[in-house]
Amino acid sequence: MVEIVAQAVINGLLIGGIYALVSIGVTLIFGVVKIVNFAQGEFVMIGMYITFFLATQFGLDPLVSLFVCMPVLFVLGVLIQHFLIRRVLGLNDLPQIFLTFALSLLIVNIALMLLTANYRTVHTAYSDEAFHLGGLYVPVAKLIAFGVAMLLSALLWAFLRTTDLGKAMRAASQNREVAQLMGINPNRVFAVALGIALALAGAAGSLLMPFYPAYPMVGQVFVLMAFVAVVLGTLGNVVGALIASLLMGIAESLGIQFVGADSGLIVVFLLLLVTLAVRPSGLAGGHTR
Amino acid sequence: MKRSKDLASAAWQRRRDFLRKAAGSAVAAGALGPYVLRGWAADTVNIGGLYPSTGSMAQIGQACVVAAKLAVEMVNNAGGIKSLGGAKLNLIISDVQSDTTVTRTETDRLISGNKLSAIHGCYASALTLIASEVCERAKVPIITGSSTDQLNKGRAYTFTPFARASQFAKAQLQMAKLVGDKPKVAVIFENTAFGTATSNGLKELAPGEGVEIVMFEPYSAGFTDAGPLINKVKSSGANALFSVSYLNDLILIVRTVKQVGLNIAINGGSGGFVIPDFYKNVGKAADGLLGVAHWNHDVNDAAQKVNADYKKRTGEFIFEYAGGLVAQTYMLVDALERAGSADPQKVRDALAKLDVSSGYAAMAPGGKVKFGPDGKNVYGHPVGVQWQNGDLVSVFPNEDARGKLLKI
């Protein structure tokens, strides 16, 4: 029994790390730029395909392509902020929602056209390997993904805490007008926020590739969990989103084990509802940082 | 959507031009003598094809469209429908987007916007059930490879030439005994019409086949991680695993079983398991895995020929559903030939009397097709298949076996 619970927690924690990378991106964009990015999952998909092509064309290990994926998506994020999102920022919510939603549809359909709906996988030496400890097992690829996800989250946290640019981002997220009065250039801050968020999505793509097949609609699988995590962990709160993602991974896994394999998400949403009833603004309370 | 409408109206325009010219020359021909007239009555026969070429089932839907086009080309190159003066088949494809609501409106639109003789589709049982309801109301025959037994209840225009979900179950259970004589089976299935129908069949028939089911678990399709589910299979103590899943989930399930190091015989059933992509994604780990299919490319010589043509176009062998729909196209051709009319009611009546045992229309396990009053092929049964070096080989039952069973 203890073993079964322990295994369920391990499984949940590991996949929670991936949810975290996606949800941190969404919450960062929401916190700083104040828009909901519906296309976040599609950037995970782009990251997966970049990793896939680097692996099949140049034999690059998915972990190495992390160093290609993240910069490429960072630049893409800056460009999207500069040419698209910047233009709808002063307006009301609707154009912003439609913009990112349209972006999502556009990317999925371009991918369907160019890449077809086929599933693509990358086999690495560690893809099907696992560490066995007594009756427990820890899949190597997922452990690596989890480790890197936590490392990236820690780096982001340190960046937001200690660097001037990071502090400027937090300031802009707390009060845009006052931040501007203090001499912070919002466009620059927003561009960096978009860049970082997309780079994290790209990282999630690279880390997923050794154990999850890529296909044009793959982003939607992960973005649903990301949105729940963002709300659960208080909108705009990076640490909240991280903790919420891990909790959701564990809740889903335990739900599958003890309630039923079609009830994993029910447990996750129950967690969300209870949290919202007790703490209406999410786990982290009213703090957005 | 718009494009197909444009195409349809263009075809109509062409037909009008053609008719005008034909009428004009017929008058002229009348003066010259009757012998020129033969064959001029040829018009096209419209066949509808409903497949999910976008959305979550896009990959399989698109492959179905390739096969549907191949079948129509084969028919037309061989001279079309002879009893209709060599009329060519005109395939009108409609995308049902892997979505039940869209399926309803697309089927409606396809029927009301075109003069159809028959329809085939839609791959997923959940979609086919909807399309079949619309066809029944409009009195247009639909022929389908979808397996849910619900398609055979209270319907007069729905024809299912291949094995039913309940028959798959029996074959799967019998195959469990190929691997061991005391099978303890874990059944996991996606909670959809296809998954539930197939797994309920398994559960009902297991005692009669001497198979013990130690775990019976629905899961929500499209999960992010198969770990928790396989964890549960492991704790059930099963020595055989039946997974009723589409491709994406099945890839994760098989890879996770290997990761856990679980020694268990896997029967992937049909669906996503019997398409070439499965082997491409799972690789060598797939060798020896068992499955069941309503069609396989080695069932007879005609199927092998279709397979060779399809391989030339796509580079892959023709999978169950796509191969089956080539056979279905030829069943429609057989009905059209005997009906001597493109009228959907007459095509329906001719389909109901279909009885073939040779040629492309008889490409099915057992090699015979004849519909009973419920629209079911009375000879229909599934074939047991096994992955061997990237190819899918028929291994069960004995009379359909085309290769030796690979021991795992």
Contacts between the chains, C-beta under 8 A, distances in Angstrom:
chain1	res1	chain2	res2	distance
A	4	B	231	6.9
A	4	B	235	5.5
A	7	B	231	5.1
A	8	B	228	5.8
A	8	B	231	6.1
A	11	B	225	6.3
A	11	B	227	3.6
A	11	B	228	5.1
A	11	B	231	6.4
A	12	B	228	7.2
A	14	B	225	7.7
A	14	B	227	7.5
A	15	B	224	5.6
A	15	B	225	4.3
A	15	B	227	7.3
A	18	B	224	7.4
A	19	B	224	7.9
A	109	B	54	7.9
A	112	B	54	6.5
A	112	B	58	6.5
A	116	B	59	7.2
A	116	B	62	7.1
A	117	B	54	7.8
A	117	B	58	3.6
A	117	B	59	3.8
A	117	B	61	8.0
A	117	B	62	6.3
A	118	B	59	5.5
A	118	B	277	6.2
A	119	B	59	7.0
A	119	B	247	6.4
A	119	B	248	6.4
A	119	B	251	6.7
A	119	B	277	5.8
A	119	B	281	5.4
A	120	B	281	8.0
A	121	B	251	7.1
A	121	B	280	7.9
A	121	B	281	4.7
A	123	B	283	6.1
A	127	B	255	7.4
A	128	B	255	6.0
A	128	B	258	4.9
A	128	B	259	5.4
A	128	B	285	6.9
A	129	B	259	7.2
A	130	B	259	4.7
A	130	B	260	6.8
A	130	B	261	7.1
A	132	B	261	6.9
A	137	B	259	7.0
A	137	B	260	5.5
A	137	B	261	7.0
A	139	B	227	7.3
A	139	B	256	7.8
A	139	B	259	5.1
A	142	B	227	7.9
A	211	B	255	7.0
A	212	B	224	7.6
A	212	B	252	7.3
A	213	B	248	6.3
A	213	B	251	5.6
A	213	B	252	7.8
A	213	B	281	5.9
A	215	B	59	7.3
A	215	B	248	7.3
A	216	B	58	7.8
A	217	B	55	7.5
A	217	B	56	6.1
A	217	B	58	7.9
A	221	B	222	5.8
A	221	B	224	5.8
A	222	B	224	6.6
A	225	B	224	7.1
A	252	B	228	7.3
A	253	B	225	7.6
A	253	B	227	7.1
A	253	B	228	4.3
A	254	B	228	8.0
A	256	B	219	7.3
A	256	B	228	3.9
A	256	B	229	6.0
A	256	B	232	6.9
A	257	B	228	5.6
A	257	B	231	6.3
A	257	B	232	5.8
A	260	B	217	6.9
A	260	B	218	7.0
A	261	B	188	6.7
A	261	B	217	4.8
A	261	B	218	6.3
A	261	B	219	3.5
A	261	B	220	7.5
A	261	B	228	7.5
A	261	B	229	5.2
A	261	B	232	6.8
A	262	B	191	4.6
A	262	B	218	4.6
A	262	B	219	5.2
A	262	B	220	4.5
A	264	B	219	8.0
A	264	B	220	6.9
A	264	B	223	7.2
A	264	B	228	7.0
A	265	B	220	6.3
